[in-house]
């Protein structure tokens, strides 16, 4: 999956190199990119494609979607089902996913495929605190620039 994002990150580094997000993840930024019917929304480092926390993508041509919450979820096995819950003051959106891993970090993280991106994007555009729950792990998605970046993603994904 990381190879698929290479072109995205190269573009995102140029677009968002000066943007920093506040909160627990210094140096991370909200980045969006679209290319050839594909759109991506990533919260991560604009300096390297291997350092990200959240990834949401869609491919209009294939009518496919994916989401990755890249936090280590202890006590899980690869392939275990897990709900990825986007929680706002107004709603909770639950997306069924599974536990995946990569060789580099050994993390067991959550990923989902083939879901409707519109409710997820609507939740991410909410002002204020937005968290992602993956099992017992609760991760805050910082507010600065999240709504703006998500709106760009939604437009590129054809959601508006």
Secondary structure by P-SEA (a helix, b strand, c coil): ccccaaaaaaaaaaaccccccccccccbbbbbbbcccbbbbbcccccccccccbbbbbbcccccccccccccccccccccccccccccccbbbbbbbbbbbccccccbbbbbccccaaaaaaaaacccbbbbbcccbbbbccccaaaaaaaaaaaaaccc
